[in-house]
Amino acid sequence: MTAMTRRSLLTGIAATAGGLLTGCDQLARNESFREALFSADNVHRWTQRALTDRNALAREFRPDQISPYFRPNGVRNPGTPEYAAMSADNFAAWRLQVTGLVNRPLSLSLPQIQALPHREQITRHDCVEGWSAIGKWRGVPLRTILDGADLKTNARYLVFRCADTNGGARPYYESIDLVDAFHPQTILAFALNDRPLFVANGAPLRLRVERHLGYKHAKFLTGIEAVASLENIHGGNGGYWEDVAGYQWYAGI
């Protein structure tokens, strides 16, 4: 796509938003609506999705390009008695709960998830702190789990619950919308570089949403909740770092 075409497309996005405001005086006078509409987060999301195919794949790499050491991101161990007990028992008692706006709630063991058709992908993890690493991930496409749970028509987002509770003060969580949830490279990973996940890398299961920065790749998963809105979940911004540090909810790269 040429630079002129990109510029024209972005102008069209702005014109469409402006036309919406012009056509609805009540919304046009609503400062909160204007701030949300033209927020950096929304413009970032609109721009990326306008300029790329929704199913465009993140770059995948050759096996010889895998990093010799895949640095863990975020918390290396939830540090709770519950997680320690599960880890010591090789996660035999662990279950992934799929709840919320679904017609068939699920409770899946690790062997059940590992037995599902899976995908392998060698991708680069880009951390908001400035480092990156290439690793080979194996996991179940999130689409497979969602098809099994049968989302209700009013589901708009998925909230990922994690074993990392930060001492109970503010549990770690993340969220994505259904565009990213059904992307072919979005997987629930249980192996890194042909080995089961280490605790530091998110055992027993973590999200890989390859077109986003690393903080969106929730580790130590315990549950997935389908919701219509993120407004009343914890701080209301869609994720732990979004709540406590003002990170953008949409972290697409």
N, C-alpha and C positions, 0 to 999 in steps of 0.2 A: 504494500500500500504506500503510495507516495506521500510526502510531507503535506502537500496541498490537500490531498484527500483526507488525511488525518485531521488537518486543521478544519476543513469543511465539516467533517463529522462531529468534532467537538463543538463547533459553532452551532450545529444543528441540535446537539444535546441541550446547550444553553438556551437556544431559542425555544425549544419545546418546553423546557421548564419555565421560561419567562412567559410563554403563551398560556401555560396553566395558571400562573398567577394573575395574568391580565384577565383571563376569562372567569376568574372567581375572586371578586373583590374582597370577600370575607376572609378567604385564605391569604390573599395578598397583604392584608393588614395584620395578619397573625405572625408576630415576630418569631415565635417558637417554630412555626411551620417553615418560615423562610430559612432559619438557621439550620434546621434539619435537612431541608431540601438541598441547600448549597454547602453543606458541611464537607470538609476535606474527605471524610470517610465515604460519603455517598458519591462525590465526584470521582474519587479514586476507583470505586467499584464500577460506576457507570462507564468511565473511560476504558478500563481494562476489558470489560465485557463487550463494549461497543467495538473495540479494535481487534478482538480475538474471538475465535470460535469457542463457544462454551465448552466443547469437548476437546479443545486443543490440548495436546499433551505437554507436560513438562519434559525437559530434555532428559533422556536416559543415556547412561554411559556404558563403556566396555568394562568387563571384569578387571582388566589390568589398570583401570583408572580408580579402583576402589581405594579409599584412604587407608593407610596402614593402621590408623587408630581413629575410631569414631568417637569423638568427644561427646560425653553426655551433656544435654542441655537442661537447664533448670535444676530442680531438686533431684538429688541422686538416690534418695530413699525416703519414703513417706514417714518412716520412724515411729509408726503407731504399733501398739501391741497386736492389733488385729492383722496388720499387714505382715509383721514379723512372723506370726503364727502361720499365715498362709504361705509365706515364702519358705519357711522351714519344712512345710509339708508339700513342697513342690506344687503349690497352688491347687491341690486336689479338691479343696472345699470352695475355691473361688468360683463365682458365677458372674456372668455379664447379664444384667437386668435391662431389658428393652421395654420401656413403659411410655406412658403419656398418651398422645393421640394416635394410638394404634388399635387395630381390631383384634390382633393376636399378641398379647404381651408374651415376651420370651424370657427364659432363664437358661442361659447356655453355659455349659462347662467348657474348660479349655480344650479337652479332647474332642468335644462336639464341634467347636469352632475349627480346630485343626483338621477335622475330617471333611470340612466343606471344600468345594472347589476353590483353589487359591491362585494368587497372582504373584509373580516375582518381578521386581523392578529395581534397577540400579539408578539412584537419583542423588541429587545434591541437596543437602540440608543447609539452609542459609539462616543463621541466627541473627536476631536483631542486635546482638552485641558485636557483630562484625566478622565472625568466623564462619567457615563453612567446612563441610566434610561430605564425602561421597560414600554411600553404603548400599548394600544389596538387601532389600526388604522382601520378606515373604508374608503374605497375609490374605485374608478374605476380603473381597470387594465389599465395601459397605453396602452397596446396592443389594447384595445377596441377603444380608441381614434384614434390610428394610423391606424387601419383597416378602420375606418370611413373616415379618411382623404386620404387614399390610397397613401402611399409613392411612390415617383418615384424611378426608379431603381438606380439612382446615389446618393440617400440619404445615408449618412454614419453616421451622428451624429444628435443628437437633442440638440438644445440650448434652455434653459429655461429662459425666461425673467421674471423679478420680479418688483414689485411696489417700492422696495427699490432702490432709485436712488442715495443715498449718496450725497445729495445736488446737483445732476446733474453732478458732476465731473466725476464719474465713476460708471455707473449703475451696480447693482448686477446682476450676471447671473451665470449659471452653464451649464454643458453639459455632456452627456453620449453617448456611442455608441449604436448601435442597438442590440448588444448582451444583454446589461443590460436593454435596453428599452423594449425588449420583454420577459424579465424574469417574471415568474408568480407572484413574490412578488413585482414587481415594480408597484406602484399605485400612482394615484393622490388622496391624502387623503383630505377629508372634515370634518372628525370627529376624535376626540381623546378621548378615554375612554367613549364612548357613548354620547359625547356632541359635538356640532359644535366646530370647531377650535376656540380657543381664538386668539385675535390679536397677542399676544406674541408668539404663536405657529404656526403662518403663515397663518391666515385667509385671504381669504376664502378657499384657496386651496394650498397644498404644495406637493412636490414630496417626495415619500418614495422609495428609492432605497436601499433595506435592506442589501445588501452585501457590502456597502460602509460606510466610516466614515461620520459623521454628516454634514460636510460642503458641501457634494454633494447633500444634501436633500433640495433643493431650496424652500424657503418660499414665500408667497405673490405672487403667480404666476399670470401673466397676459398674457403670450404667450408661445407657443412652436414653434420653427422654425426648420424645417428639412434642413440640409445643407450637402454639400459634403466635406467641409473642415472647420477647426476651425481657419485657419491661419490668416484671415483678420477680425476676430471678436474681437473687443476691443484690449486687449494686445496680442491676438493670442495664449494664453496658455490654453484656454478652460474653464476659470472660474475666478471669481473675486479674490479669494484668491490665485489662481494659478498665476494670473497676478501681484498682489501687494506684495505677501509674499513668492512666490516660492513654494507653496504647490504642491505636485504631482497631475497631472490631474487624474491618476487612483488611487483611494483611497480604493481599495478593501480590505476587511478584512475576 
